[in-house]
Amino acid sequence: MSAERIEAAIAELAAHFGDRLSRNMSVRESHAHGEGYHEQHFPHAVVFVESTEDVSAALKICDAHHAPVIAFGGGTSLEGQLNAIEGGISLDLSRMTAVLEVNAGDLDCRVQAGVTRQELNVYLRDEGLFFPVDPGGEATIGGMCATRASGTGAVRYGTIRENVLGLTVVLADGRVMRVGRRVRKSAMGYDLTHLMIGSEGTLGIITEIQLRLHGIPETTAAAVCQFETLADCVETAVQVMQMGVPIGRMELLDDVQMDACIAYSKLEGYRAVPTMFFEFAGGPASVREQIETVEAIVAENGGSAFRWSTQPEERAALWKARHAVYWACLAYRPGYTGISTDAIVPISALTEMILGARSDIEASGITAPIVGHIGDGNFHTVMLVPPGPDGIAKAHDLDRRLIARALSLGGSASGEHGVGLAKMEFMADEHDAVSLDVMRAIKATLDPNAILNPGKMLPPVTT
């Protein structure tokens, strides 16, 4: 993309958006990266949009000048999705925070892309409803759709994919596309809604989302149990899922991660051993049945008695500690760089995967705690890299070993972080050549001038 074309686009955008276009260095810096470790790539300018019409106007201008556009929401992505590697325009949707409608009787709502899960749930509280997809942090719902986010509640409620009924999407040339309906199923035409979920801003920019909602459970209880071995901890999770227990949340922390969390989140009374966080939700009778079943499985695998958090503030503290694992890891090794990665495998392969990952980590010499949404086979490692010339390279080698292991077990290179820059190299390992050709054809059709988040998702064609 030529600098002249980008500057011409900026001039036209400035005339249209006025002071909502910024070239301030600190604003550009804050839009040059997500929360991952990647080198920063600055956009030439940042445009703050407030409506679908704003996004349409911006894209018409940028497409005419072939200027790159990177959609920006909460800035929480981890794999380099937000880096402006070819410069251009960062289109900030964080001011699009309206809840447009709530249909309590149908358990759905429509929101602008900049609304966060936390904001939506505060808005819904008096309706007795909530939105369950919880990736942690202040992620926006538009960004969650773009990266196909998941989180701690996916084991019961599904990922963002299962909780989106429809979208408003602005295409590269500024046309507005509305896909999906307020119904739980439809057999009409191609499923364009879910084509856009996980497209990371490369096919269009999501501006509005029709979401499924759920009733706030009548009873909720959280518990922690600890294990002497990692194998027993993982096998407990596998058996809970294979027994069909409708568990609310089930999270694994290995001994290293637990050690970091005890220090950072002041988790008193716990040991630095493999640990499981459970949440049970439903009617009182259902919750009692869930607890009895899981307690029996835990006992069979040598786990400790449950330590309960029944009060809302106690549960909140527990899950706050879980969501703070990345910061706990950075505090665990001050001055180190934290590189977070994830992978996912079928439930039956989970024990082999986690134990194999632990073996790979030990062989690498890198400190890398393991934490996981273990109920759906997804786990994360935060590789803590000391200062020095070869640390990052060693971490990348470990990441490749972990992902190769996951793929060999029928898994995927990412369960929820997405592709971005960091996982683009694994696309050809996970998808055959025909699948990649189809993806490239879709991209070329919807974005012929390649302005939408260029250089991401699809690896270059090799000859």
C-alpha positions as CSV (number, residue, x, y, z in Angstrom):
1,M,0.0,0.0,0.0
2,S,1.6,3.3,-1.0
3,A,2.0,6.1,1.5
4,E,0.6,8.6,-1.0
5,R,-2.7,6.7,-1.2
6,I,-2.9,6.4,2.6
7,E,-2.3,10.1,3.0
8,A,-5.0,10.8,0.4
9,A,-7.4,8.6,2.4
10,I,-6.5,10.4,5.6
11,A,-7.2,13.8,4.1
12,E,-10.7,12.7,3.0
13,L,-11.4,11.0,6.3
14,A,-10.3,14.1,8.2
15,A,-12.8,16.2,6.2
16,H,-15.6,13.7,7.0
17,F,-14.8,12.9,10.7
18,G,-13.1,16.1,11.9
19,D,-11.7,15.7,15.4
20,R,-12.7,12.0,15.5
21,L,-9.6,11.4,13.4
22,S,-6.4,11.4,15.4
23,R,-2.7,11.3,14.3
24,N,-1.5,11.8,17.9
25,M,1.4,9.6,18.6
26,S,0.1,8.2,21.9
27,V,-3.3,7.4,20.3
28,R,-1.5,5.7,17.5
29,E,0.7,3.8,19.9
30,S,-2.3,2.5,21.9
31,H,-3.7,1.1,18.6
32,A,-0.4,-0.5,17.4
33,H,-0.8,-3.7,19.4
34,G,-3.1,-5.9,21.4
35,E,-2.2,-7.6,24.7
36,G,0.2,-10.1,23.1
37,Y,4.0,-9.8,23.1
38,H,4.3,-8.9,19.4
39,E,6.3,-5.9,18.1
40,Q,4.2,-2.8,17.6
41,H,3.0,-1.7,14.2
42,F,1.6,1.8,14.1
43,P,-1.4,2.9,12.0
44,H,-1.0,6.2,10.2
45,A,-4.2,7.4,11.9
46,V,-7.0,6.4,14.2
47,V,-10.7,7.1,13.3
48,F,-13.3,6.8,16.1
49,V,-16.6,5.7,14.7
50,E,-20.0,5.8,16.4
51,S,-22.4,4.0,14.1
52,T,-22.7,1.6,11.2
53,E,-23.1,4.6,8.9
54,D,-19.7,5.9,10.1
55,V,-18.0,2.6,9.4
56,S,-19.6,2.5,6.0
57,A,-18.4,6.0,5.1
58,A,-14.9,5.2,6.3
59,L,-14.6,2.0,4.4
60,K,-15.9,3.7,1.2
61,I,-13.1,6.2,1.4
62,C,-10.4,3.7,2.3
63,D,-11.4,1.2,-0.4
64,A,-11.3,4.0,-3.0
65,H,-7.7,4.8,-2.0
66,H,-6.6,1.2,-1.3
67,A,-5.8,2.2,2.3
68,P,-5.5,-0.6,4.9
69,V,-8.1,-0.7,7.7
70,I,-7.8,-2.6,11.0
71,A,-10.9,-2.8,13.2
72,F,-10.1,-2.1,16.9
73,G,-12.4,-2.8,19.8
74,G,-11.1,-3.4,23.3
75,G,-7.5,-4.0,22.4
76,T,-7.4,-7.4,24.2
77,S,-6.5,-9.8,21.4
78,L,-3.4,-11.9,21.8
79,E,-2.1,-13.1,18.5
80,G,-1.3,-9.8,16.7
81,Q,-4.7,-9.3,15.1
82,L,-4.6,-5.5,15.8
83,N,-1.1,-4.7,14.5
84,A,-1.1,-2.4,11.5
85,I,1.7,-4.2,9.7
86,E,1.1,-2.1,6.5
87,G,0.1,1.1,8.4
88,G,-3.2,2.6,7.3
89,I,-6.2,3.3,9.4
90,S,-7.2,1.9,12.8
91,L,-11.0,2.0,13.0
92,D,-11.9,2.3,16.6
93,L,-15.4,1.0,17.5
94,S,-15.1,1.4,21.3
95,R,-17.6,4.3,21.2
96,M,-20.3,2.1,19.7
97,T,-21.7,1.1,23.1
98,A,-25.5,1.2,22.7
99,V,-27.7,-1.7,23.7
100,L,-30.2,-1.3,20.8
101,E,-33.0,-3.7,21.9
102,V,-33.7,-6.4,24.4
103,N,-36.4,-9.0,23.7
104,A,-36.7,-10.6,27.2
105,G,-39.5,-13.0,26.1
106,D,-37.4,-14.4,23.3
107,L,-34.1,-14.4,25.2
108,D,-32.2,-12.2,22.7
109,C,-30.9,-8.7,22.3
110,R,-29.1,-6.5,19.8
111,V,-26.0,-4.5,20.6
112,Q,-23.4,-2.3,19.0
113,A,-20.0,-3.8,18.6
114,G,-18.3,-1.8,21.3
115,V,-20.4,-3.1,24.1
116,T,-18.5,-5.3,26.6
117,R,-19.9,-8.4,28.3
118,Q,-19.7,-6.7,31.6
119,E,-21.7,-3.7,30.4
120,L,-24.3,-5.8,28.8
121,N,-24.8,-8.0,31.9
122,V,-25.2,-4.9,34.1
123,Y,-27.9,-3.7,31.7
124,L,-29.6,-7.1,31.7
125,R,-29.5,-7.8,35.4
126,D,-33.0,-6.4,36.2
127,E,-34.5,-8.6,33.4
128,G,-33.2,-11.8,35.1
129,L,-31.0,-12.5,32.0
130,F,-27.3,-12.6,31.3
131,F,-24.9,-13.1,28.4
132,P,-22.6,-16.1,29.3
133,V,-19.5,-15.9,27.0
134,D,-16.7,-14.8,29.3
135,P,-13.2,-14.6,27.7
136,G,-11.9,-12.4,30.6
137,G,-10.8,-8.8,30.4
138,E,-12.7,-6.0,28.9
139,A,-13.2,-7.6,25.5
140,T,-15.9,-6.0,23.3
141,I,-18.6,-8.2,21.8
142,G,-17.7,-7.2,18.3
143,G,-14.1,-8.2,19.0
144,M,-15.3,-11.5,20.5
145,C,-17.2,-12.2,17.3
146,A,-14.2,-11.3,15.2
147,T,-11.9,-13.7,17.0
148,R,-14.5,-16.4,17.7
149,A,-14.0,-16.0,21.4
150,S,-14.7,-18.6,24.1
151,G,-14.0,-18.6,27.8
152,T,-14.8,-20.1,31.1
153,G,-18.6,-20.6,30.4
154,A,-18.2,-22.4,27.1
155,V,-18.4,-25.8,28.6
156,R,-22.1,-25.2,29.4
157,Y,-23.2,-22.3,27.2
158,G,-21.0,-22.7,24.1
159,T,-18.6,-20.2,22.5
160,I,-19.6,-16.8,20.9
161,R,-20.4,-18.8,17.8
162,E,-23.3,-20.6,19.5
163,N,-24.6,-17.4,21.0
164,V,-24.9,-15.2,17.9
165,L,-28.1,-15.1,16.0
166,G,-27.3,-12.4,13.4
167,L,-24.9,-9.6,12.5
168,T,-24.7,-6.3,10.8
169,V,-21.4,-6.2,8.8
170,V,-19.9,-3.5,6.7
171,L,-18.1,-4.9,3.7
172,A,-14.8,-3.5,2.3
173,D,-16.5,-1.3,-0.2
174,G,-18.8,0.2,2.4
175,R,-21.9,-1.8,1.6
176,V,-23.9,-2.9,4.7
177,M,-24.9,-6.5,5.0
178,R,-27.4,-7.7,7.6
179,V,-27.4,-11.5,8.1
180,G,-29.3,-13.9,10.4
181,R,-32.7,-13.5,12.0
182,R,-34.1,-13.5,15.5
183,V,-34.8,-17.2,15.4
184,R,-32.9,-20.2,16.8
185,K,-32.6,-21.9,13.4
186,S,-33.0,-21.2,9.7
187,A,-32.4,-23.3,6.6
188,M,-32.4,-20.4,4.2
189,G,-29.2,-19.9,2.1
190,Y,-25.5,-19.9,3.0
191,D,-24.7,-19.3,6.7
192,L,-23.1,-15.9,6.3
193,T,-23.4,-15.1,10.0
194,H,-21.0,-17.8,11.0
195,L,-18.7,-17.0,8.0
196,M,-18.0,-13.7,9.7
197,I,-17.5,-15.2,13.2
198,G,-13.8,-15.7,13.5
199,S,-12.9,-13.8,10.4
200,E,-10.8,-11.3,12.4
201,G,-11.8,-8.2,10.4
202,T,-10.5,-9.7,7.1
203,L,-13.9,-10.1,5.4
204,G,-15.9,-7.2,6.9
205,I,-16.3,-5.1,10.0
206,I,-19.0,-6.2,12.5
207,T,-21.0,-3.3,13.8
208,E,-24.1,-4.8,15.4
209,I,-24.8,-8.2,16.9
210,Q,-28.0,-10.1,17.7
211,L,-27.2,-12.2,20.7
212,R,-28.8,-15.2,22.5
213,L,-29.4,-14.6,26.2
214,H,-29.9,-17.0,29.1
215,G,-31.8,-16.8,32.4
216,I,-29.7,-16.2,35.5
217,P,-29.6,-19.6,37.2
218,E,-31.6,-20.0,40.4
219,T,-28.7,-21.5,42.3
220,T,-25.0,-21.1,41.8
221,A,-22.2,-22.6,43.8
222,A,-18.4,-22.6,43.2
223,A,-15.9,-25.1,44.7
224,V,-12.2,-25.8,44.5
225,C,-10.5,-29.2,44.8
226,Q,-6.9,-30.1,44.7
227,F,-4.9,-33.1,43.4
228,E,-1.6,-34.6,44.1
229,T,-0.9,-35.3,40.4
230,L,-1.7,-33.5,37.2
231,A,-2.9,-36.8,35.6
232,D,-5.6,-37.3,38.3
233,C,-6.7,-33.7,37.9
234,V,-7.1,-33.9,34.1
235,E,-8.7,-37.4,34.3
236,T,-11.3,-36.0,36.6
237,A,-12.3,-33.4,34.0
238,V,-12.5,-36.0,31.3
239,Q,-14.8,-38.2,33.4
240,V,-17.0,-35.3,34.3
241,M,-17.6,-34.5,30.7
242,Q,-18.0,-38.1,29.6
243,M,-20.6,-38.5,32.4
244,G,-22.6,-35.7,30.8
245,V,-22.7,-33.5,33.9
246,P,-24.0,-30.0,32.9
247,I,-21.2,-28.3,34.7
248,G,-21.3,-24.5,34.7
249,R,-17.5,-23.9,34.6
250,M,-14.5,-26.2,35.1
251,E,-11.0,-24.8,35.0
252,L,-7.7,-26.5,35.5
253,L,-4.6,-24.8,37.0
254,D,-1.4,-26.8,37.2
255,D,1.0,-26.6,40.2
256,V,3.1,-23.8,38.7
257,Q,0.1,-21.7,37.8
258,M,-1.4,-22.3,41.2
259,D,1.8,-21.1,42.8
260,A,1.7,-17.9,40.8
261,C,-2.0,-17.3,41.6
262,I,-1.6,-17.9,45.3
263,A,1.0,-15.2,45.5
264,Y,-0.7,-12.7,43.1
265,S,-4.3,-13.1,44.1
266,K,-3.8,-13.9,47.8
267,L,-5.5,-17.3,47.6
268,E,-5.2,-18.2,51.2
269,G,-5.4,-21.8,52.4
270,Y,-4.5,-23.4,49.1
271,R,-1.4,-25.5,48.1
272,A,0.6,-25.1,44.9
273,V,-0.6,-28.4,43.4
274,P,-2.8,-29.2,40.4
275,T,-6.2,-27.6,41.1
276,M,-9.7,-27.6,39.6
277,F,-12.2,-24.7,39.9
278,F,-15.8,-25.8,39.5
279,E,-19.0,-23.8,39.2
280,F,-22.4,-25.5,39.4
281,A,-25.6,-23.7,38.2
282,G,-29.2,-24.5,37.8
283,G,-32.2,-25.3,40.0
284,P,-31.5,-26.5,43.5
285,A,-32.2,-30.2,42.8
286,S,-30.1,-30.1,39.6
287,V,-27.2,-28.5,41.4
288,R,-27.3,-31.0,44.2
289,E,-27.2,-33.8,41.6
290,Q,-24.3,-32.3,39.8
291,I,-22.3,-31.8,43.0
292,E,-22.9,-35.4,44.1
293,T,-21.8,-36.8,40.8
294,V,-18.6,-34.6,40.6
295,E,-17.7,-35.3,44.2
296,A,-17.8,-39.0,43.5
297,I,-15.6,-38.6,40.5
298,V,-13.1,-36.4,42.4
299,A,-12.9,-39.0,45.2
300,E,-12.2,-41.8,42.8
301,N,-9.3,-39.8,41.4
302,G,-7.8,-38.9,44.8
303,G,-8.9,-35.3,44.9
304,S,-9.4,-33.3,48.1
305,A,-12.7,-32.4,49.6
306,F,-14.4,-29.4,48.0
307,R,-13.7,-26.0,49.4
308,W,-16.9,-24.0,48.8
309,S,-17.5,-20.4,47.7
310,T,-21.2,-19.9,48.1
311,Q,-21.5,-16.2,48.5
312,P,-21.4,-14.0,45.4
313,E,-18.4,-12.0,46.6
314,E,-16.5,-15.2,47.3
315,R,-17.3,-16.6,43.8
316,A,-16.3,-13.3,42.2
317,A,-12.9,-13.4,44.0
318,L,-12.3,-16.9,42.8
319,W,-13.1,-16.2,39.2
320,K,-11.2,-12.9,39.3
321,A,-8.2,-14.9,40.3
322,R,-8.7,-17.2,37.4
323,H,-9.1,-14.4,35.0
324,A,-5.9,-12.8,36.3
325,V,-3.7,-15.7,35.6
326,Y,-1.7,-13.9,32.9
327,W,-0.8,-11.0,35.2
328,A,-0.1,-13.6,38.0
329,C,2.4,-15.2,35.6
330,L,4.1,-11.9,34.8
331,A,4.4,-11.2,38.5
332,Y,5.8,-14.7,39.1
333,R,8.9,-13.9,37.0
334,P,9.4,-10.1,37.1
335,G,11.2,-8.8,34.1
336,Y,10.3,-11.8,31.9
337,T,8.2,-11.6,28.7
338,G,5.0,-13.5,28.8
339,I,3.9,-15.3,25.6
340,S,0.5,-16.8,25.8
341,T,-0.6,-19.6,23.5
342,D,-3.5,-22.0,23.4
343,A,-4.5,-25.3,21.7
344,I,-7.4,-27.7,21.9
345,V,-7.9,-31.4,21.6
346,P,-10.8,-33.9,21.7
347,I,-11.8,-34.7,25.3
348,S,-10.6,-38.3,25.1
349,A,-7.1,-37.0,24.2
350,L,-6.9,-34.5,26.9
351,T,-4.9,-36.4,29.5
352,E,-2.3,-37.4,26.8
353,M,-2.1,-33.8,25.6
354,I,-1.7,-32.1,29.0
355,L,0.9,-34.6,30.2
356,G,2.7,-34.4,26.9
357,A,2.6,-30.6,27.1
358,R,4.1,-30.7,30.6
359,S,6.9,-33.0,29.3
360,D,7.6,-30.6,26.4
361,I,7.7,-27.6,28.8
362,E,10.1,-29.3,31.2
363,A,12.4,-30.3,28.3
364,S,12.4,-26.7,27.0
365,G,13.8,-25.3,30.2
366,I,11.1,-22.5,30.0
367,T,8.7,-21.7,32.9
368,A,5.3,-22.1,31.4
369,P,2.3,-22.6,33.7
370,I,-0.7,-24.5,32.3
371,V,-4.3,-23.3,32.7
372,G,-7.3,-24.5,30.8
373,H,-11.0,-24.4,30.0
374,I,-10.6,-28.1,30.5
375,G,-14.2,-29.0,30.0
376,D,-14.0,-28.4,26.3
377,G,-10.5,-29.6,25.7
378,N,-8.9,-26.1,25.5
379,F,-5.8,-25.2,27.5
380,H,-3.3,-22.3,27.6
381,T,0.3,-21.9,28.5
382,V,2.0,-18.6,29.4
383,M,5.6,-19.1,28.4
384,L,7.8,-16.9,30.6
385,V,10.8,-15.8,28.7
386,P,13.9,-14.4,30.5
387,P,15.7,-11.4,29.0
388,G,18.3,-12.5,26.5
389,P,18.9,-13.1,22.8
390,D,17.5,-16.6,22.4
391,G,14.5,-16.7,24.8
392,I,11.8,-15.7,22.2
393,A,13.2,-18.3,19.7
394,K,13.0,-21.0,22.4
395,A,9.4,-20.0,23.3
396,H,8.4,-20.3,19.6
397,D,10.0,-23.7,19.4
398,L,8.0,-24.8,22.4
399,D,4.9,-23.4,21.0
400,R,5.4,-25.3,17.7
401,R,5.9,-28.6,19.7
402,L,2.8,-28.0,21.7
403,I,0.7,-27.3,18.6
404,A,2.2,-30.2,16.6
405,R,1.2,-32.5,19.5
406,A,-2.3,-31.1,19.5
407,L,-2.7,-31.5,15.8
408,S,-1.4,-35.1,16.0
409,L,-4.2,-35.9,18.5
410,G,-6.9,-34.5,16.2
411,G,-6.9,-31.1,17.8
412,S,-6.5,-27.5,16.6
413,A,-3.8,-24.9,16.9
414,S,-6.2,-22.5,18.6
415,G,-9.4,-23.0,20.5
416,E,-10.0,-19.3,21.1
417,H,-7.1,-16.9,20.6
418,G,-7.5,-17.0,16.9
419,V,-4.9,-16.7,14.1
420,G,-3.7,-13.1,13.7
421,L,0.0,-13.0,12.9
422,A,1.3,-15.5,15.4
423,K,-0.6,-18.6,14.3
424,M,-0.7,-18.0,10.6
425,E,2.2,-20.4,10.1
426,F,0.0,-23.3,11.4
427,M,-2.9,-22.7,8.9
428,A,-1.3,-25.0,6.3
429,D,-0.8,-27.7,9.0
430,E,-4.4,-27.6,10.0
431,H,-6.1,-27.0,6.7
432,D,-5.5,-28.8,3.3
433,A,-4.6,-26.9,0.2
434,V,-8.1,-26.9,-1.2
435,S,-9.5,-25.4,2.0
436,L,-7.0,-22.6,1.9
437,D,-7.8,-21.9,-1.8
438,V,-11.4,-21.6,-0.9
439,M,-10.6,-19.2,2.0
440,R,-8.5,-17.1,-0.3
441,A,-11.3,-17.0,-2.9
442,I,-13.7,-15.8,-0.3
443,K,-11.3,-13.1,0.8
444,A,-10.7,-12.0,-2.8
445,T,-14.4,-11.8,-3.5
446,L,-15.4,-9.8,-0.4
447,D,-12.2,-7.6,-0.3
448,P,-10.8,-7.4,-3.8
449,N,-8.4,-4.5,-2.9
450,A,-7.1,-6.4,0.2
451,I,-7.7,-3.4,2.5
452,L,-9.2,-5.3,5.5
453,N,-6.6,-6.3,8.1
454,P,-4.0,-7.2,5.4
455,G,-1.3,-9.7,6.1
456,K,-3.3,-11.6,8.6
457,M,-5.1,-15.0,8.8
458,L,-4.1,-16.5,5.4
459,P,-0.5,-17.5,4.8
460,P,1.1,-16.3,1.5
461,V,0.8,-18.6,-1.4
462,T,3.9,-20.6,-1.9
463,T,5.1,-21.8,-5.4
